[in-house]
Amino acid sequence: MSKTKPLGVYGERKNTVRCIINAGIKRRALKNADLKSAINENTLGKRKRLPETFVLGELWRIDDILHFTDAEILQMFGRVPKEGGYGRWKH
């Protein structure tokens, strides 16, 4: 039986989270094992397969290493960055 890709908004969001994490790893020239101070390698593999199971603390620790861009953070939550947006924190 062939596998099918998940459809709809949640399928797209899952794929987006996977892509952003993989892009961050490549951008920093790291491997999954290099994130072991943030998350166990086996757990990371499971979370990449099922991104909806990420715990916020895990994402925070991964961000401390990969330094996601503002646009990437917004994309993980299904938002599109606006043109001329603000910096990471607006006070």
N, CA and C atoms as a LAMMPS dump frame, in Angstrom:
ITEM: TIMESTEP
0
ITEM: NUMBER OF ATOMS
273
ITEM: BOX BOUNDS ff ff ff
-5.0000000000000000e+02 5.0000000000000000e+02
-5.0000000000000000e+02 5.0000000000000000e+02
-5.0000000000000000e+02 5.0000000000000000e+02
ITEM: ATOMS id mol type element x y z
1 1 1 N 0.838 -1.171 0
2 1 2 C 0 0 0
3 1 3 C 0.888 1.241 0
4 2 1 N 0.581 2.187 -0.869
5 2 2 C 1.412 3.385 -0.967
6 2 3 C 1.036 4.41 0.089
7 3 1 N 2.034 5.184 0.484
8 3 2 C 1.789 6.241 1.463
9 3 3 C 1.325 7.483 0.722
10 4 1 N 0.399 8.19 1.327
11 4 2 C -0.059 9.441 0.743
12 4 3 C 0.344 10.589 1.647
13 5 1 N 0.53 11.755 1.056
14 5 2 C 0.88 12.929 1.837
15 5 3 C -0.359 13.437 2.57
16 6 1 N -0.178 13.95 3.794
17 6 2 C -1.317 14.526 4.498
18 6 3 C -1.835 15.744 3.746
19 7 1 N -3.142 15.874 3.729
20 7 2 C -3.762 16.955 2.989
21 7 3 C -4.218 18.07 3.908
22 8 1 N -4.437 19.222 3.33
23 8 2 C -5.033 20.317 4.064
24 8 3 C -4.048 21.175 4.808
25 9 1 N -4.616 22.079 5.606
26 9 2 C -3.833 23.068 6.35
27 9 3 C -2.851 22.398 7.293
28 10 1 N -3.298 21.391 8.04
29 10 2 C -2.412 20.762 9.015
30 10 3 C -1.293 19.99 8.34
31 11 1 N -1.557 19.392 7.221
32 11 2 C -0.507 18.716 6.467
33 11 3 C 0.551 19.691 5.994
34 12 1 N 0.106 20.856 5.528
35 12 2 C 1.044 21.888 5.087
36 12 3 C 1.867 22.411 6.261
37 13 1 N 1.213 22.633 7.409
38 13 2 C 1.932 23.136 8.59
39 13 3 C 2.967 22.136 9.081
40 14 1 N 2.605 20.858 9.087
41 14 2 C 3.565 19.829 9.507
42 14 3 C 4.793 19.861 8.606
43 15 1 N 4.565 19.916 7.301
44 15 2 C 5.67 19.947 6.354
45 15 3 C 6.504 21.209 6.533
46 16 1 N 5.854 22.335 6.799
47 16 2 C 6.56 23.596 6.997
48 16 3 C 7.492 23.519 8.202
49 17 1 N 7.003 22.966 9.309
50 17 2 C 7.828 22.848 10.519
51 17 3 C 9.047 21.976 10.245
52 18 1 N 8.833 20.852 9.579
53 18 2 C 9.947 19.955 9.217
54 18 3 C 10.974 20.688 8.365
55 19 1 N 10.487 21.399 7.355
56 19 2 C 11.39 22.106 6.434
57 19 3 C 12.18 23.196 7.15
58 20 1 N 11.529 23.932 8.048
59 20 2 C 12.208 25.016 8.756
60 20 3 C 13.292 24.468 9.673
61 21 1 N 13.001 23.388 10.379
62 21 2 C 14.012 22.79 11.258
63 21 3 C 15.177 22.254 10.434
64 22 1 N 14.869 21.565 9.345
65 22 2 C 15.936 21.046 8.483
66 22 3 C 16.757 22.179 7.876
67 23 1 N 16.106 23.274 7.487
68 23 2 C 16.833 24.421 6.924
69 23 3 C 17.748 25.039 7.972
70 24 1 N 17.273 25.143 9.211
71 24 2 C 18.104 25.686 10.282
72 24 3 C 19.314 24.821 10.56
73 25 1 N 19.116 23.517 10.516
74 25 2 C 20.229 22.585 10.726
75 25 3 C 21.258 22.737 9.609
76 26 1 N 20.791 22.828 8.362
77 26 2 C 21.707 22.992 7.229
78 26 3 C 22.407 24.347 7.274
79 27 1 N 21.657 25.395 7.624
80 27 2 C 22.225 26.748 7.678
81 27 3 C 23.376 26.827 8.668
82 28 1 N 23.265 26.107 9.772
83 28 2 C 24.313 26.097 10.796
84 28 3 C 25.339 24.988 10.569
85 29 1 N 25.181 24.231 9.471
86 29 2 C 26.078 23.112 9.132
87 29 3 C 26.156 22.119 10.284
88 30 1 N 24.99 21.747 10.809
89 30 2 C 24.902 20.8 11.918
90 30 3 C 24.25 19.508 11.462
91 31 1 N 24.178 18.567 12.38
92 31 2 C 23.453 17.315 12.188
93 31 3 C 22.437 17.204 13.312
94 32 1 N 21.49 16.3 13.166
95 32 2 C 20.492 16.099 14.229
96 32 3 C 21.163 15.865 15.574
97 33 1 N 22.25 15.112 15.571
98 33 2 C 22.949 14.781 16.816
99 33 3 C 23.525 16.017 17.501
100 34 1 N 23.788 17.069 16.738
101 34 2 C 24.342 18.298 17.305
102 34 3 C 23.323 19.068 18.144
103 35 1 N 22.066 18.677 18.072
104 35 2 C 21.019 19.325 18.866
105 35 3 C 20.76 18.598 20.177
106 36 1 N 21.645 17.651 20.539
107 36 2 C 21.399 16.815 21.707
108 36 3 C 21.304 17.594 23.01
109 37 1 N 21.885 18.799 23.069
110 37 2 C 21.737 19.595 24.287
111 37 3 C 20.331 20.173 24.402
112 38 1 N 19.593 20.205 23.288
113 38 2 C 18.235 20.735 23.281
114 38 3 C 17.185 19.627 23.31
115 39 1 N 17.461 18.533 22.602
116 39 2 C 16.475 17.466 22.465
117 39 3 C 17.2 16.174 22.078
118 40 1 N 16.736 15.058 22.619
119 40 2 C 17.305 13.752 22.301
120 40 3 C 17.163 13.486 20.804
121 41 1 N 18.178 12.877 20.2
122 41 2 C 18.169 12.64 18.756
123 41 3 C 16.977 11.783 18.315
124 42 1 N 16.658 10.749 19.08
125 42 2 C 15.511 9.905 18.736
126 42 3 C 14.198 10.677 18.86
127 43 1 N 14.109 11.506 19.895
128 43 2 C 12.915 12.326 20.084
129 43 3 C 12.783 13.324 18.946
130 44 1 N 13.896 13.905 18.522
131 44 2 C 13.86 14.845 17.405
132 44 3 C 13.33 14.165 16.147
133 45 1 N 13.791 12.955 15.888
134 45 2 C 13.289 12.208 14.727
135 45 3 C 11.795 11.992 14.804
136 46 1 N 11.303 11.628 15.995
137 46 2 C 9.862 11.428 16.175
138 46 3 C 9.112 12.735 15.984
139 47 1 N 9.64 13.82 16.546
140 47 2 C 8.975 15.118 16.441
141 47 3 C 8.951 15.618 14.992
142 48 1 N 9.993 15.304 14.234
143 48 2 C 10.001 15.718 12.834
144 48 3 C 8.976 14.92 12.031
145 49 1 N 8.736 13.676 12.42
146 49 2 C 7.698 12.883 11.76
147 49 3 C 6.304 13.359 12.167
148 50 1 N 6.159 13.768 13.428
149 50 2 C 4.881 14.225 13.964
150 50 3 C 5.074 15.595 14.622
151 51 1 N 5.24 16.648 13.837
152 51 2 C 5.57 17.96 14.393
153 51 3 C 4.553 18.496 15.395
154 52 1 N 3.33 18.045 15.329
155 52 2 C 2.316 18.527 16.273
156 52 3 C 2.57 18.053 17.701
157 53 1 N 3.527 17.133 17.881
158 53 2 C 3.84 16.642 19.22
159 53 3 C 4.983 17.421 19.882
160 54 1 N 5.547 18.427 19.179
161 54 2 C 6.585 19.253 19.794
162 54 3 C 6.036 19.931 21.038
163 55 1 N 6.858 20.007 22.063
164 55 2 C 6.541 20.757 23.278
165 55 3 C 7.203 22.125 23.104
166 56 1 N 6.547 23.163 23.573
167 56 2 C 7.057 24.513 23.381
168 56 3 C 8.488 24.66 23.897
169 57 1 N 8.784 24.052 25.028
170 57 2 C 10.136 24.114 25.587
171 57 3 C 11.172 23.517 24.646
172 58 1 N 10.792 22.455 23.94
173 58 2 C 11.716 21.85 22.971
174 58 3 C 11.999 22.82 21.83
175 59 1 N 10.973 23.484 21.335
176 59 2 C 11.162 24.457 20.261
177 59 3 C 12.015 25.63 20.724
178 60 1 N 11.816 26.074 21.965
179 60 2 C 12.631 27.163 22.508
180 60 3 C 14.103 26.764 22.557
181 61 1 N 14.375 25.528 23.042
182 61 2 C 15.763 25.076 23.143
183 61 3 C 16.397 24.901 21.762
184 62 1 N 15.61 24.402 20.81
185 62 2 C 16.11 24.259 19.439
186 62 3 C 16.399 25.639 18.848
187 63 1 N 15.518 26.606 19.12
188 63 2 C 15.715 27.972 18.63
189 63 3 C 16.982 28.587 19.214
190 64 1 N 17.318 28.255 20.449
191 64 2 C 18.552 28.77 21.057
192 64 3 C 19.786 28.341 20.264
193 65 1 N 19.695 27.211 19.584
194 65 2 C 20.82 26.7 18.797
195 65 3 C 20.727 27.137 17.334
196 66 1 N 19.524 27.027 16.748
197 66 2 C 19.367 27.281 15.317
198 66 3 C 19.054 28.736 14.983
199 67 1 N 18.578 29.495 15.956
200 67 2 C 18.252 30.916 15.744
201 67 3 C 17.323 31.109 14.544
202 68 1 N 16.088 30.64 14.683
203 68 2 C 15.103 30.807 13.622
204 68 3 C 14.893 32.283 13.325
205 69 1 N 14.619 32.595 12.078
206 69 2 C 14.297 33.97 11.705
207 69 3 C 12.862 34.272 12.138
208 70 1 N 12.514 35.562 12.16
209 70 2 C 11.147 35.948 12.498
210 70 3 C 10.156 35.312 11.53
211 71 1 N 10.509 35.327 10.251
212 71 2 C 9.631 34.751 9.231
213 71 3 C 9.427 33.256 9.466
214 72 1 N 10.485 32.54 9.844
215 72 2 C 10.372 31.101 10.101
216 72 3 C 9.458 30.82 11.295
217 73 1 N 9.585 31.633 12.328
218 73 2 C 8.737 31.451 13.514
219 73 3 C 7.281 31.658 13.141
220 74 1 N 6.994 32.688 12.382
221 74 2 C 5.623 32.932 11.951
222 74 3 C 5.104 31.787 11.085
223 75 1 N 5.928 31.31 10.177
224 75 2 C 5.526 30.226 9.289
225 75 3 C 5.212 28.943 10.052
226 76 1 N 5.949 28.668 11.13
227 76 2 C 5.683 27.465 11.922
228 76 3 C 4.265 27.476 12.492
229 77 1 N 3.736 28.673 12.715
230 77 2 C 2.397 28.797 13.27
231 77 3 C 1.362 29.16 12.215
232 78 1 N 1.724 28.965 10.946
233 78 2 C 0.776 29.155 9.864
234 78 3 C 0.51 30.598 9.504
235 79 1 N 1.418 31.483 9.849
236 79 2 C 1.251 32.9 9.53
237 79 3 C 2.212 33.301 8.426
238 80 1 N 1.829 34.322 7.671
239 80 2 C 2.673 34.835 6.605
240 80 3 C 3.237 36.17 7.067
241 81 1 N 4.564 36.337 7.022
242 81 2 C 5.146 37.616 7.43
243 81 3 C 4.657 38.746 6.534
244 82 1 N 4.397 39.897 7.129
245 82 2 C 3.954 41.058 6.365
246 82 3 C 5.162 41.858 5.908
247 83 1 N 5.008 42.542 4.799
248 83 2 C 6.055 43.42 4.287
249 83 3 C 6.305 44.542 5.273
250 84 1 N 7.567 44.898 5.478
251 84 2 C 7.908 46.011 6.35
252 84 3 C 7.528 45.768 7.793
253 85 1 N 7.528 44.484 8.199
254 85 2 C 7.143 44.14 9.566
255 85 3 C 8.145 44.621 10.585
256 86 1 N 7.831 44.409 11.823
257 86 2 C 8.675 44.817 12.93
258 86 3 C 9.755 43.788 13.18
259 87 1 N 10.67 44.116 14.069
260 87 2 C 11.715 43.194 14.465
261 87 3 C 11.129 42.04 15.259
262 88 1 N 11.986 41.254 15.854
263 88 2 C 11.527 40.073 16.577
264 88 3 C 10.599 40.43 17.731
265 89 1 N 10.857 41.525 18.426
266 89 2 C 10.026 41.915 19.549
267 89 3 C 9.572 43.353 19.374
268 90 1 N 8.301 43.572 19.455
269 90 2 C 7.761 44.924 19.371
270 90 3 C 7.276 45.317 20.744
271 91 1 N 7.723 46.457 21.226
272 91 2 C 7.314 46.938 22.558
273 91 3 C 6.365 48.083 22.414
